[in-house]
Amino acid sequence: MAGPIERKVGWATAAAYVASSGLIGVLAGVQGNARVLEPLPDSISPLVLALVPGLLTFAAGWRTRHTPRPDLEGEE
């Protein structure tokens, strides 16, 4: 029987979804009006947009604590 989904995996997945769909969509939509990435050269802007979801996913997984696994206690 499978155990519960570890919190790290859940939060990292949620961060990846929000960052890739929400943040990139907002930046792309705002880009026409506010020019959020205007200070960056045109060749760097796509790299920044590609790195943001990965960095947010990593940060969410890093900051979240592990899910306790009582079924594995004492096994070493």
LUMGU-16223 format. One record per atom (N, C-alpha, C): residue number from 1; residue in three letters; atom name; x, y, z. Coordinates in nm, 2 decimals, decimal comma. Example, Ala and Ser with C-alpha at 12.3 -4.5 7.8 and 13.67 -1.06 7.14 Angstrom:
// residues 2
(r 1 'ALA' 'N' (1,32 -0,57 0,78)) (r 1 'ALA' 'CA' (1,23 -0,45 0,78)) (r 1 'ALA' 'C' (1,32 -0,33 0,78)) (r 2 'SER' 'N' (1,28 -0,22 0,71)) (r 2 'SER' 'CA' (1,37 -0,11 0,71)) (r 2 'SER' 'C' (1,29 0,00 0,79)) 
***
This chain:
// residues 76
(r 1 'MET' 'N' (0,08 -0,12 0,00)) (r 1 'MET' 'CA' (0,00 0,00 0,00)) (r 1 'MET' 'C' (0,09 0,12 0,00)) (r 2 'ALA' 'N' (0,06 0,22 -0,08)) (r 2 'ALA' 'CA' (0,14 0,34 -0,09)) (r 2 'ALA' 'C' (0,11 0,43 0,02)) (r 3 'GLY' 'N' (0,21 0,50 0,07)) (r 3 'GLY' 'CA' (0,20 0,59 0,18)) (r 3 'GLY' 'C' (0,15 0,73 0,12)) (r 4 'PRO' 'N' (0,14 0,82 0,21)) (r 4 'PRO' 'CA' (0,10 0,96 0,17)) (r 4 'PRO' 'C' (0,20 1,02 0,08)) (r 5 'ILE' 'N' (0,16 1,12 0,00)) (r 5 'ILE' 'CA' (0,25 1,19 -0,08)) (r 5 'ILE' 'C' (0,33 1,29 0,01)) (r 6 'GLU' 'N' (0,46 1,28 0,00)) (r 6 'GLU' 'CA' (0,54 1,37 0,08)) (r 6 'GLU' 'C' (0,52 1,51 0,06)) (r 7 'ARG' 'N' (0,52 1,59 0,16)) (r 7 'ARG' 'CA' (0,49 1,73 0,15)) (r 7 'ARG' 'C' (0,58 1,80 0,06)) (r 8 'LYS' 'N' (0,71 1,76 0,06)) (r 8 'LYS' 'CA' (0,81 1,83 -0,03)) (r 8 'LYS' 'C' (0,77 1,82 -0,18)) (r 9 'VAL' 'N' (0,72 1,70 -0,21)) (r 9 'VAL' 'CA' (0,68 1,67 -0,35)) (r 9 'VAL' 'C' (0,55 1,76 -0,38)) (r 10 'GLY' 'N' (0,46 1,76 -0,29)) (r 10 'GLY' 'CA' (0,34 1,84 -0,31)) (r 10 'GLY' 'C' (0,36 1,99 -0,33)) (r 11 'TRP' 'N' (0,44 2,04 -0,24)) (r 11 'TRP' 'CA' (0,47 2,19 -0,25)) (r 11 'TRP' 'C' (0,55 2,22 -0,37)) (r 12 'ALA' 'N' (0,65 2,14 -0,40)) (r 12 'ALA' 'CA' (0,73 2,16 -0,52)) (r 12 'ALA' 'C' (0,65 2,16 -0,65)) (r 13 'THR' 'N' (0,56 2,06 -0,65)) (r 13 'THR' 'CA' (0,47 2,05 -0,77)) (r 13 'THR' 'C' (0,38 2,17 -0,78)) (r 14 'ALA' 'N' (0,32 2,21 -0,67)) (r 14 'ALA' 'CA' (0,23 2,33 -0,67)) (r 14 'ALA' 'C' (0,31 2,45 -0,71)) (r 15 'ALA' 'N' (0,43 2,47 -0,66)) (r 15 'ALA' 'CA' (0,51 2,58 -0,70)) (r 15 'ALA' 'C' (0,54 2,58 -0,85)) (r 16 'ALA' 'N' (0,57 2,46 -0,90)) (r 16 'ALA' 'CA' (0,60 2,45 -1,04)) (r 16 'ALA' 'C' (0,48 2,49 -1,13)) (r 17 'TYR' 'N' (0,37 2,44 -1,09)) (r 17 'TYR' 'CA' (0,24 2,47 -1,16)) (r 17 'TYR' 'C' (0,21 2,62 -1,16)) (r 18 'VAL' 'N' (0,22 2,68 -1,04)) (r 18 'VAL' 'CA' (0,18 2,82 -1,03)) (r 18 'VAL' 'C' (0,29 2,91 -1,10)) (r 19 'ALA' 'N' (0,41 2,87 -1,09)) (r 19 'ALA' 'CA' (0,52 2,95 -1,15)) (r 19 'ALA' 'C' (0,51 2,94 -1,30)) (r 20 'SER' 'N' (0,49 2,82 -1,35)) (r 20 'SER' 'CA' (0,49 2,81 -1,50)) (r 20 'SER' 'C' (0,36 2,86 -1,56)) (r 21 'SER' 'N' (0,25 2,84 -1,50)) (r 21 'SER' 'CA' (0,12 2,89 -1,56)) (r 21 'SER' 'C' (0,09 3,03 -1,52)) (r 22 'GLY' 'N' (0,09 3,05 -1,39)) (r 22 'GLY' 'CA' (0,04 3,18 -1,34)) (r 22 'GLY' 'C' (0,14 3,29 -1,36)) (r 23 'LEU' 'N' (0,26 3,27 -1,31)) (r 23 'LEU' 'CA' (0,36 3,38 -1,31)) (r 23 'LEU' 'C' (0,40 3,41 -1,45)) (r 24 'ILE' 'N' (0,43 3,31 -1,53)) (r 24 'ILE' 'CA' (0,47 3,34 -1,67)) (r 24 'ILE' 'C' (0,36 3,40 -1,75)) (r 25 'GLY' 'N' (0,23 3,35 -1,72)) (r 25 'GLY' 'CA' (0,12 3,42 -1,79)) (r 25 'GLY' 'C' (0,10 3,56 -1,75)) (r 26 'VAL' 'N' (0,12 3,59 -1,63)) (r 26 'VAL' 'CA' (0,11 3,73 -1,58)) (r 26 'VAL' 'C' (0,22 3,81 -1,64)) (r 27 'LEU' 'N' (0,34 3,76 -1,64)) (r 27 'LEU' 'CA' (0,45 3,84 -1,69)) (r 27 'LEU' 'C' (0,43 3,86 -1,84)) (r 28 'ALA' 'N' (0,38 3,76 -1,91)) (r 28 'ALA' 'CA' (0,36 3,78 -2,06)) (r 28 'ALA' 'C' (0,25 3,87 -2,08)) (r 29 'GLY' 'N' (0,14 3,87 -2,00)) (r 29 'GLY' 'CA' (0,03 3,96 -2,02)) (r 29 'GLY' 'C' (0,07 4,10 -1,99)) (r 30 'VAL' 'N' (0,15 4,12 -1,88)) (r 30 'VAL' 'CA' (0,19 4,25 -1,84)) (r 30 'VAL' 'C' (0,29 4,31 -1,93)) (r 31 'GLN' 'N' (0,37 4,22 -1,99)) (r 31 'GLN' 'CA' (0,48 4,26 -2,07)) (r 31 'GLN' 'C' (0,44 4,37 -2,18)) (r 32 'GLY' 'N' (0,32 4,36 -2,23)) (r 32 'GLY' 'CA' (0,28 4,45 -2,33)) (r 32 'GLY' 'C' (0,25 4,59 -2,27)) (r 33 'ASN' 'N' (0,22 4,60 -2,15)) (r 33 'ASN' 'CA' (0,19 4,73 -2,09)) (r 33 'ASN' 'C' (0,30 4,79 -2,00)) (r 34 'ALA' 'N' (0,35 4,71 -1,90)) (r 34 'ALA' 'CA' (0,44 4,76 -1,80)) (r 34 'ALA' 'C' (0,58 4,73 -1,83)) (r 35 'ARG' 'N' (0,61 4,64 -1,92)) (r 35 'ARG' 'CA' (0,75 4,61 -1,95)) (r 35 'ARG' 'C' (0,83 4,57 -1,83)) (r 36 'VAL' 'N' (0,79 4,46 -1,77)) (r 36 'VAL' 'CA' (0,86 4,41 -1,65)) (r 36 'VAL' 'C' (1,00 4,38 -1,67)) (r 37 'LEU' 'N' (1,03 4,31 -1,78)) (r 37 'LEU' 'CA' (1,16 4,27 -1,81)) (r 37 'LEU' 'C' (1,24 4,36 -1,91)) (r 38 'GLU' 'N' (1,19 4,48 -1,92)) (r 38 'GLU' 'CA' (1,26 4,58 -2,01)) (r 38 'GLU' 'C' (1,40 4,61 -1,98)) (r 39 'PRO' 'N' (1,44 4,61 -1,85)) (r 39 'PRO' 'CA' (1,58 4,64 -1,82)) (r 39 'PRO' 'C' (1,68 4,53 -1,87)) (r 40 'LEU' 'N' (1,63 4,41 -1,90)) (r 40 'LEU' 'CA' (1,72 4,30 -1,94)) (r 40 'LEU' 'C' (1,73 4,31 -2,09)) (r 41 'PRO' 'N' (1,84 4,26 -2,14)) (r 41 'PRO' 'CA' (1,86 4,25 -2,29)) (r 41 'PRO' 'C' (1,76 4,15 -2,35)) (r 42 'ASP' 'N' (1,73 4,16 -2,47)) (r 42 'ASP' 'CA' (1,63 4,07 -2,53)) (r 42 'ASP' 'C' (1,67 3,93 -2,53)) (r 43 'SER' 'N' (1,80 3,91 -2,54)) (r 43 'SER' 'CA' (1,85 3,77 -2,54)) (r 43 'SER' 'C' (1,85 3,70 -2,40)) (r 44 'ILE' 'N' (1,84 3,78 -2,30)) (r 44 'ILE' 'CA' (1,83 3,72 -2,16)) (r 44 'ILE' 'C' (1,69 3,70 -2,11)) (r 45 'SER' 'N' (1,60 3,78 -2,16)) (r 45 'SER' 'CA' (1,46 3,77 -2,11)) (r 45 'SER' 'C' (1,40 3,63 -2,11)) (r 46 'PRO' 'N' (1,42 3,55 -2,22)) (r 46 'PRO' 'CA' (1,36 3,42 -2,22)) (r 46 'PRO' 'C' (1,43 3,33 -2,12)) (r 47 'LEU' 'N' (1,56 3,35 -2,10)) (r 47 'LEU' 'CA' (1,62 3,27 -2,00)) (r 47 'LEU' 'C' (1,57 3,29 -1,86)) (r 48 'VAL' 'N' (1,54 3,42 -1,83)) (r 48 'VAL' 'CA' (1,49 3,46 -1,70)) (r 48 'VAL' 'C' (1,35 3,39 -1,68)) (r 49 'LEU' 'N' (1,27 3,40 -1,79)) (r 49 'LEU' 'CA' (1,13 3,34 -1,78)) (r 49 'LEU' 'C' (1,14 3,19 -1,77)) (r 50 'ALA' 'N' (1,24 3,13 -1,82)) (r 50 'ALA' 'CA' (1,26 2,98 -1,81)) (r 50 'ALA' 'C' (1,31 2,94 -1,67)) (r 51 'LEU' 'N' (1,39 3,03 -1,61)) (r 51 'LEU' 'CA' (1,46 2,99 -1,48)) (r 51 'LEU' 'C' (1,36 3,02 -1,36)) (r 52 'VAL' 'N' (1,27 3,11 -1,37)) (r 52 'VAL' 'CA' (1,19 3,14 -1,26)) (r 52 'VAL' 'C' (1,11 3,02 -1,21)) (r 53 'PRO' 'N' (1,04 2,95 -1,29)) (r 53 'PRO' 'CA' (0,97 2,83 -1,24)) (r 53 'PRO' 'C' (1,06 2,73 -1,17)) (r 54 'GLY' 'N' (1,18 2,70 -1,23)) (r 54 'GLY' 'CA' (1,27 2,61 -1,17)) (r 54 'GLY' 'C' (1,32 2,66 -1,03)) (r 55 'LEU' 'N' (1,35 2,78 -1,02)) (r 55 'LEU' 'CA' (1,40 2,84 -0,89)) (r 55 'LEU' 'C' (1,29 2,84 -0,79)) (r 56 'LEU' 'N' (1,17 2,87 -0,82)) (r 56 'LEU' 'CA' (1,06 2,86 -0,73)) (r 56 'LEU' 'C' (1,02 2,72 -0,69)) (r 57 'THR' 'N' (1,03 2,63 -0,78)) (r 57 'THR' 'CA' (1,01 2,49 -0,75)) (r 57 'THR' 'C' (1,12 2,44 -0,65)) (r 58 'PHE' 'N' (1,24 2,47 -0,68)) (r 58 'PHE' 'CA' (1,35 2,43 -0,59)) (r 58 'PHE' 'C' (1,34 2,49 -0,45)) (r 59 'ALA' 'N' (1,30 2,62 -0,44)) (r 59 'ALA' 'CA' (1,29 2,69 -0,32)) (r 59 'ALA' 'C' (1,17 2,62 -0,23)) (r 60 'ALA' 'N' (1,06 2,59 -0,30)) (r 60 'ALA' 'CA' (0,95 2,53 -0,23)) (r 60 'ALA' 'C' (0,99 2,39 -0,17)) (r 61 'GLY' 'N' (1,06 2,31 -0,25)) (r 61 'GLY' 'CA' (1,10 2,18 -0,21)) (r 61 'GLY' 'C' (1,20 2,19 -0,10)) (r 62 'TRP' 'N' (1,29 2,29 -0,11)) (r 62 'TRP' 'CA' (1,40 2,30 -0,01)) (r 62 'TRP' 'C' (1,34 2,35 0,13)) (r 63 'ARG' 'N' (1,24 2,44 0,13)) (r 63 'ARG' 'CA' (1,19 2,50 0,25)) (r 63 'ARG' 'C' (1,09 2,40 0,32)) (r 64 'THR' 'N' (1,03 2,31 0,25)) (r 64 'THR' 'CA' (0,93 2,23 0,31)) (r 64 'THR' 'C' (0,99 2,11 0,38)) (r 65 'ARG' 'N' (0,94 2,08 0,50)) (r 65 'ARG' 'CA' (0,99 1,97 0,58)) (r 65 'ARG' 'C' (0,95 1,84 0,52)) (r 66 'HIS' 'N' (1,02 1,73 0,55)) (r 66 'HIS' 'CA' (0,99 1,60 0,51)) (r 66 'HIS' 'C' (0,86 1,55 0,58)) (r 67 'THR' 'N' (0,79 1,47 0,52)) (r 67 'THR' 'CA' (0,67 1,40 0,58)) (r 67 'THR' 'C' (0,72 1,29 0,67)) (r 68 'PRO' 'N' (0,68 1,29 0,79)) (r 68 'PRO' 'CA' (0,72 1,18 0,88)) (r 68 'PRO' 'C' (0,68 1,04 0,83)) (r 69 'ARG' 'N' (0,76 0,94 0,84)) (r 69 'ARG' 'CA' (0,73 0,81 0,79)) (r 69 'ARG' 'C' (0,74 0,71 0,91)) (r 70 'PRO' 'N' (0,64 0,70 0,99)) (r 70 'PRO' 'CA' (0,64 0,61 1,10)) (r 70 'PRO' 'C' (0,66 0,46 1,06)) (r 71 'ASP' 'N' (0,63 0,43 0,94)) (r 71 'ASP' 'CA' (0,64 0,29 0,89)) (r 71 'ASP' 'C' (0,79 0,25 0,87)) (r 72 'LEU' 'N' (0,88 0,35 0,86)) (r 72 'LEU' 'CA' (1,02 0,33 0,83)) (r 72 'LEU' 'C' (1,11 0,35 0,96)) (r 73 'GLU' 'N' (1,05 0,38 1,07)) (r 73 'GLU' 'CA' (1,13 0,40 1,19)) (r 73 'GLU' 'C' (1,19 0,27 1,24)) (r 74 'GLY' 'N' (1,31 0,28 1,28)) (r 74 'GLY' 'CA' (1,38 0,16 1,33)) (r 74 'GLY' 'C' (1,44 0,08 1,22)) (r 75 'GLU' 'N' (1,42 0,11 1,10)) (r 75 'GLU' 'CA' (1,48 0,03 0,99)) (r 75 'GLU' 'C' (1,61 0,09 0,94)) (r 76 'GLU' 'N' (1,72 0,03 0,97)) (r 76 'GLU' 'CA' (1,85 0,08 0,93)) (r 76 'GLU' 'C' (1,95 -0,03 0,92)) 
***
